Amino acid sequence: MIDAIVLKIRDGAVANRPVYIAVGINLEGERDVLGMWVGSGGEGAKQWMAWLAELTNRGVAARPRS
């Protein structure tokens, strides 16, 4: 599962920034957080592609639903 949530983050000044989250579920139904990334601006396709490419490079593979 992948999603994003917008949080107020203080980095000198307070700003609304997206936090991208990827959660994996194994065959036994156990969940594991695969990654969390703080974006610099709005939630966009380029950001999602960068995070998904990173997960792929780390060896995460999608299993099609049956």
MOPAC internal coordinates of N, CA, C and O (Angstrom, degrees):
PM7 1SCF
backbone

  N    0.0000 0     0.00 0     0.00 0    0    0    0
  C    1.4371 1     0.00 0     0.00 0    1    0    0
  C    1.5264 1   107.55 1     0.00 0    2    1    0
  O    1.2310 1   120.82 1   -38.37 1    3    2    1
  N    1.3026 1   116.03 1   141.63 1    3    2    1
  C    1.4562 1   121.06 1   177.05 1    5    3    2
  C    1.5236 1   108.72 1  -132.63 1    6    5    3
  O    1.2310 1   121.10 1   -35.79 1    7    6    5
  N    1.3224 1   115.50 1   144.21 1    7    6    5
  C    1.4626 1   120.28 1  -179.47 1    9    7    6
  C    1.5174 1   108.47 1  -163.21 1   10    9    7
  O    1.2310 1   120.99 1    -6.09 1   11   10    9
  N    1.3099 1   115.70 1   173.91 1   11   10    9
  C    1.4604 1   121.60 1   175.75 1   13   11   10
  C    1.5194 1   108.53 1  -138.84 1   14   13   11
  O    1.2310 1   121.37 1   -28.94 1   15   14   13
  N    1.3180 1   114.99 1   151.06 1   15   14   13
  C    1.4535 1   121.89 1   175.25 1   17   15   14
  C    1.5247 1   106.53 1  -132.61 1   18   17   15
  O    1.2310 1   120.23 1   -37.86 1   19   18   17
  N    1.3212 1   117.16 1   142.14 1   19   18   17
  C    1.4639 1   121.07 1   179.58 1   21   19   18
  C    1.5201 1   108.18 1   -97.74 1   22   21   19
  O    1.2310 1   121.21 1   -56.19 1   23   22   21
  N    1.3469 1   115.30 1   123.81 1   23   22   21
  C    1.4575 1   122.11 1  -178.83 1   25   23   22
  C    1.5206 1   110.01 1  -123.67 1   26   25   23
  O    1.2310 1   120.79 1   -23.80 1   27   26   25
  N    1.3223 1   116.10 1   156.20 1   27   26   25
  C    1.4578 1   121.11 1   172.50 1   29   27   26
  C    1.5257 1   107.37 1   -83.56 1   30   29   27
  O    1.2310 1   120.58 1   -58.73 1   31   30   29
  N    1.3315 1   116.49 1   121.27 1   31   30   29
  C    1.4599 1   122.25 1  -177.68 1   33   31   30
  C    1.5188 1   108.57 1  -122.11 1   34   33   31
  O    1.2310 1   121.07 1   -46.42 1   35   34   33
  N    1.3221 1   115.56 1   133.58 1   35   34   33
  C    1.4536 1   120.78 1   179.01 1   37   35   34
  C    1.5237 1   109.70 1   -96.69 1   38   37   35
  O    1.2310 1   121.05 1   -63.39 1   39   38   37
  N    1.3172 1   115.59 1   116.61 1   39   38   37
  C    1.4595 1   123.16 1   174.91 1   41   39   38
  C    1.5252 1   105.98 1  -136.27 1   42   41   39
  O    1.2310 1   120.98 1  -107.83 1   43   42   41
  N    1.3203 1   115.72 1    72.17 1   43   42   41
  C    1.4566 1   120.99 1  -170.47 1   45   43   42
  C    1.5188 1   109.30 1    88.77 1   46   45   43
  O    1.2310 1   120.54 1   119.87 1   47   46   45
  N    1.3184 1   116.57 1   -60.13 1   47   46   45
  C    1.4634 1   122.89 1   175.48 1   49   47   46
  C    1.5318 1   107.83 1  -124.08 1   50   49   47
  O    1.2310 1   120.92 1   -22.56 1   51   50   49
  N    1.3067 1   115.85 1   157.44 1   51   50   49
  C    1.4672 1   120.10 1   179.31 1   53   51   50
  C    1.5318 1   108.88 1   -81.84 1   54   53   51
  O    1.2310 1   121.21 1   -48.33 1   55   54   53
  N    1.3341 1   115.30 1   131.67 1   55   54   53
  C    1.4648 1   121.03 1   179.32 1   57   55   54
  C    1.5206 1   109.50 1  -143.40 1   58   57   55
  O    1.2310 1   120.68 1   -30.04 1   59   58   57
  N    1.3274 1   116.31 1   149.96 1   59   58   57
  C    1.4628 1   121.36 1   173.97 1   61   59   58
  C    1.5248 1   107.95 1   -79.87 1   62   61   59
  O    1.2310 1   120.74 1   -57.14 1   63   62   61
  N    1.3482 1   116.20 1   122.86 1   63   62   61
  C    1.4542 1   120.72 1   179.63 1   65   63   62
  C    1.5230 1   109.43 1  -135.85 1   66   65   63
  O    1.2310 1   120.44 1   -36.99 1   67   66   65
  N    1.3427 1   116.77 1   143.01 1   67   66   65
  C    1.4633 1   119.47 1   178.96 1   69   67   66
  C    1.5222 1   111.77 1   -76.73 1   70   69   67
  O    1.2310 1   120.58 1   -37.68 1   71   70   69
  N    1.3292 1   116.49 1   142.32 1   71   70   69
  C    1.4608 1   123.10 1   172.35 1   73   71   70
  C    1.5226 1   106.23 1  -115.92 1   74   73   71
  O    1.2310 1   121.15 1   -64.49 1   75   74   73
  N    1.3335 1   115.40 1   115.51 1   75   74   73
  C    1.4596 1   121.74 1  -178.52 1   77   75   74
  C    1.5211 1   109.16 1   -88.94 1   78   77   75
  O    1.2310 1   120.58 1   -43.74 1   79   78   77
  N    1.3353 1   116.50 1   136.26 1   79   78   77
  C    1.4635 1   121.59 1  -175.47 1   81   79   78
  C    1.5311 1   109.16 1  -131.16 1   82   81   79
  O    1.2310 1   120.57 1   -46.60 1   83   82   81
  N    1.3348 1   116.51 1   133.40 1   83   82   81
  C    1.4653 1   122.26 1   175.02 1   85   83   82
  C    1.5251 1   108.10 1  -121.53 1   86   85   83
  O    1.2310 1   120.76 1   -53.58 1   87   86   85
  N    1.3312 1   116.14 1   126.42 1   87   86   85
  C    1.4665 1   122.68 1  -179.76 1   89   87   86
  C    1.5300 1   108.06 1  -122.59 1   90   89   87
  O    1.2310 1   120.82 1   -49.23 1   91   90   89
  N    1.3236 1   116.03 1   130.77 1   91   90   89
  C    1.4611 1   121.29 1   176.89 1   93   91   90
  C    1.5183 1   110.19 1  -104.96 1   94   93   91
  O    1.2310 1   120.89 1   -29.60 1   95   94   93
  N    1.3326 1   115.90 1   150.40 1   95   94   93
  C    1.4595 1   122.02 1   178.03 1   97   95   94
  C    1.5219 1   107.23 1  -126.71 1   98   97   95
  O    1.2310 1   120.58 1   -56.21 1   99   98   97
  N    1.3381 1   116.49 1   123.79 1   99   98   97
  C    1.4682 1   119.09 1  -179.31 1  101   99   98
  C    1.5284 1   110.38 1   -85.50 1  102  101   99
  O    1.2310 1   120.52 1     0.13 1  103  102  101
  N    1.3262 1   116.61 1  -179.87 1  103  102  101
  C    1.4643 1   121.49 1  -176.02 1  105  103  102
  C    1.5246 1   113.20 1   -65.74 1  106  105  103
  O    1.2310 1   120.41 1   157.90 1  107  106  105
  N    1.3432 1   116.82 1   -22.10 1  107  106  105
  C    1.4651 1   120.26 1   177.91 1  109  107  106
  C    1.5327 1   111.79 1   -85.86 1  110  109  107
  O    1.2310 1   120.41 1   177.10 1  111  110  109
  N    1.3342 1   116.82 1    -2.90 1  111  110  109
  C    1.4597 1   120.81 1   179.26 1  113  111  110
  C    1.5183 1   114.35 1    89.55 1  114  113  111
  O    1.2310 1   120.30 1  -174.06 1  115  114  113
  N    1.3295 1   117.03 1     5.94 1  115  114  113
  C    1.4617 1   120.47 1   178.72 1  117  115  114
  C    1.5205 1   109.76 1   -79.45 1  118  117  115
  O    1.2310 1   120.73 1   -41.03 1  119  118  117
  N    1.3388 1   116.22 1   138.97 1  119  118  117
  C    1.4606 1   121.31 1  -178.95 1  121  119  118
  C    1.5223 1   110.13 1  -102.25 1  122  121  119
  O    1.2310 1   121.29 1   -31.96 1  123  122  121
  N    1.3283 1   115.14 1   148.04 1  123  122  121
  C    1.4574 1   121.38 1   178.70 1  125  123  122
  C    1.5254 1   108.31 1  -145.21 1  126  125  123
  O    1.2310 1   120.50 1   -46.99 1  127  126  125
  N    1.3262 1   116.66 1   133.01 1  127  126  125
  C    1.4599 1   120.98 1   176.80 1  129  127  126
  C    1.5255 1   107.44 1   -75.32 1  130  129  127
  O    1.2310 1   120.64 1   -61.02 1  131  130  129
  N    1.3295 1   116.37 1   118.98 1  131  130  129
  C    1.4608 1   121.69 1  -178.80 1  133  131  130
  C    1.5120 1   111.97 1   -87.41 1  134  133  131
  O    1.2310 1   120.37 1   152.98 1  135  134  133
  N    1.3299 1   116.89 1   -27.02 1  135  134  133
  C    1.4578 1   119.04 1   179.48 1  137  135  134
  C    1.5144 1   111.63 1  -177.97 1  138  137  135
  O    1.2310 1   121.82 1   -25.89 1  139  138  137
  N    1.3276 1   114.12 1   154.11 1  139  138  137
  C    1.4648 1   122.54 1   173.94 1  141  139  138
  C    1.5230 1   106.87 1  -138.72 1  142  141  139
  O    1.2310 1   120.41 1   -49.27 1  143  142  141
  N    1.3226 1   116.82 1   130.73 1  143  142  141
  C    1.4568 1   121.59 1  -178.35 1  145  143  142
  C    1.5178 1   109.18 1  -134.71 1  146  145  143
  O    1.2310 1   120.79 1   -39.52 1  147  146  145
  N    1.3355 1   116.10 1   140.48 1  147  146  145
  C    1.4606 1   121.32 1   176.70 1  149  147  146
  C    1.5180 1   107.54 1   -96.95 1  150  149  147
  O    1.2310 1   120.75 1   -56.81 1  151  150  149
  N    1.3248 1   116.16 1   123.19 1  151  150  149
  C    1.4600 1   121.41 1   179.12 1  153  151  150
  C    1.5114 1   111.30 1   -83.70 1  154  153  151
  O    1.2310 1   121.06 1   -12.25 1  155  154  153
  N    1.3287 1   115.58 1   167.75 1  155  154  153
  C    1.4568 1   120.58 1  -178.08 1  157  155  154
  C    1.5170 1   112.71 1   -96.91 1  158  157  155
  O    1.2310 1   119.71 1   159.13 1  159  158  157
  N    1.3043 1   118.16 1   -20.87 1  159  158  157
  C    1.4589 1   121.07 1  -177.49 1  161  159  158
  C    1.5089 1   110.39 1  -144.10 1  162  161  159
  O    1.2310 1   120.63 1    43.70 1  163  162  161
  N    1.3101 1   116.39 1  -136.30 1  163  162  161
  C    1.4558 1   121.21 1  -179.86 1  165  163  162
  C    1.5187 1   112.11 1   -75.21 1  166  165  163
  O    1.2310 1   121.53 1   -11.55 1  167  166  165
  N    1.2929 1   114.68 1   168.45 1  167  166  165
  C    1.4614 1   122.01 1   178.58 1  169  167  166
  C    1.5241 1   107.73 1   -79.04 1  170  169  167
  O    1.2310 1   120.16 1   -62.35 1  171  170  169
  N    1.3360 1   117.31 1   117.65 1  171  170  169
  C    1.4534 1   120.18 1  -176.45 1  173  171  170
  C    1.5114 1   113.03 1  -139.16 1  174  173  171
  O    1.2310 1   121.36 1   -14.00 1  175  174  173
  N    1.3264 1   114.99 1   166.00 1  175  174  173
  C    1.4622 1   121.57 1  -176.66 1  177  175  174
  C    1.5297 1   111.89 1   -64.61 1  178  177  175
  O    1.2310 1   120.00 1   144.07 1  179  178  177
  N    1.3410 1   117.60 1   -35.93 1  179  178  177
  C    1.4671 1   119.82 1  -179.56 1  181  179  178
  C    1.5245 1   110.83 1   -65.02 1  182  181  179
  O    1.2310 1   120.54 1   140.49 1  183  182  181
  N    1.3214 1   116.57 1   -39.51 1  183  182  181
  C    1.4642 1   119.84 1   177.47 1  185  183  182
  C    1.5199 1   110.39 1   -63.86 1  186  185  183
  O    1.2310 1   120.23 1   133.79 1  187  186  185
  N    1.3338 1   117.17 1   -46.21 1  187  186  185
  C    1.4633 1   120.91 1   179.71 1  189  187  186
  C    1.5248 1   110.61 1   -59.40 1  190  189  187
  O    1.2310 1   119.98 1   136.97 1  191  190  189
  N    1.3326 1   117.65 1   -43.03 1  191  190  189
  C    1.4605 1   120.39 1  -179.18 1  193  191  190
  C    1.5276 1   111.04 1   -64.07 1  194  193  191
  O    1.2310 1   120.04 1   143.00 1  195  194  193
  N    1.3234 1   117.53 1   -37.00 1  195  194  193
  C    1.4654 1   120.61 1   178.31 1  197  195  194
  C    1.5243 1   110.38 1   -64.63 1  198  197  195
  O    1.2310 1   120.05 1   134.68 1  199  198  197
  N    1.3364 1   117.51 1   -45.32 1  199  198  197
  C    1.4722 1   120.77 1  -178.69 1  201  199  198
  C    1.5262 1   110.58 1   -68.14 1  202  201  199
  O    1.2310 1   119.85 1   138.90 1  203  202  201
  N    1.3317 1   117.88 1   -41.10 1  203  202  201
  C    1.4690 1   120.17 1   179.52 1  205  203  202
  C    1.5254 1   111.33 1   -67.21 1  206  205  203
  O    1.2310 1   120.26 1   143.92 1  207  206  205
  N    1.3395 1   117.12 1   -36.08 1  207  206  205
  C    1.4650 1   120.12 1   176.46 1  209  207  206
  C    1.5277 1   110.06 1   -64.52 1  210  209  207
  O    1.2310 1   120.20 1   141.45 1  211  210  209
  N    1.3197 1   117.22 1   -38.55 1  211  210  209
  C    1.4746 1   120.26 1   177.62 1  213  211  210
  C    1.5200 1   110.82 1   -62.85 1  214  213  211
  O    1.2310 1   120.28 1   136.77 1  215  214  213
  N    1.3353 1   117.06 1   -43.23 1  215  214  213
  C    1.4733 1   119.98 1   178.28 1  217  215  214
  C    1.5274 1   110.78 1   -62.57 1  218  217  215
  O    1.2310 1   120.24 1   138.51 1  219  218  217
  N    1.3207 1   117.14 1   -41.49 1  219  218  217
  C    1.4657 1   121.27 1   178.42 1  221  219  218
  C    1.5199 1   110.58 1   -62.29 1  222  221  219
  O    1.2310 1   120.48 1   137.75 1  223  222  221
  N    1.3371 1   116.68 1   -42.25 1  223  222  221
  C    1.4688 1   120.64 1   178.74 1  225  223  222
  C    1.5246 1   111.75 1   -64.68 1  226  225  223
  O    1.2310 1   120.08 1   153.36 1  227  226  225
  N    1.3369 1   117.44 1   -26.64 1  227  226  225
  C    1.4619 1   121.37 1   178.01 1  229  227  226
  C    1.5213 1   112.16 1   -84.25 1  230  229  227
  O    1.2310 1   119.66 1   178.10 1  231  230  229
  N    1.3448 1   118.25 1    -1.90 1  231  230  229
  C    1.4573 1   121.27 1   174.78 1  233  231  230
  C    1.5114 1   115.84 1   100.45 1  234  233  231
  O    1.2310 1   119.85 1  -172.55 1  235  234  233
  N    1.3322 1   117.90 1     7.45 1  235  234  233
  C    1.4619 1   120.32 1   178.37 1  237  235  234
  C    1.5208 1   108.40 1   -77.86 1  238  237  235
  O    1.2310 1   120.22 1   -50.08 1  239  238  237
  N    1.3209 1   117.18 1   129.92 1  239  238  237
  C    1.4631 1   121.88 1   179.78 1  241  239  238
  C    1.5169 1   109.31 1  -122.17 1  242  241  239
  O    1.2310 1   120.82 1   -38.80 1  243  242  241
  N    1.3102 1   116.03 1   141.20 1  243  242  241
  C    1.4704 1   121.00 1   177.68 1  245  243  242
  C    1.5119 1   109.37 1   -78.93 1  246  245  243
  O    1.2310 1   120.80 1   -38.13 1  247  246  245
  N    1.3174 1   116.07 1   141.87 1  247  246  245
  C    1.4557 1   121.82 1   174.34 1  249  247  246
  C    1.5143 1   106.73 1  -112.27 1  250  249  247
  O    1.2310 1   119.82 1   -59.49 1  251  250  249
  N    1.3357 1   117.95 1   120.51 1  251  250  249
  C    1.4597 1   119.78 1  -178.68 1  253  251  250
  C    1.5249 1   111.33 1   -62.81 1  254  253  251
  O    1.2310 1   121.57 1   -36.96 1  255  254  253
  N    1.3143 1   114.59 1   143.04 1  255  254  253
  C    1.4838 1   119.41 1   176.53 1  257  255  254
  C    1.5113 1   109.53 1   -70.98 1  258  257  255
  O    1.2310 1   120.87 1   -36.85 1  259  258  257
  N    1.3342 1   115.95 1   143.15 1  259  258  257
  C    1.4748 1   119.33 1   179.10 1  261  259  258
  C    1.4943 1   110.85 1  -106.83 1  262  261  259
  O    1.2310 1   120.10 1   180.00 1  263  262  261

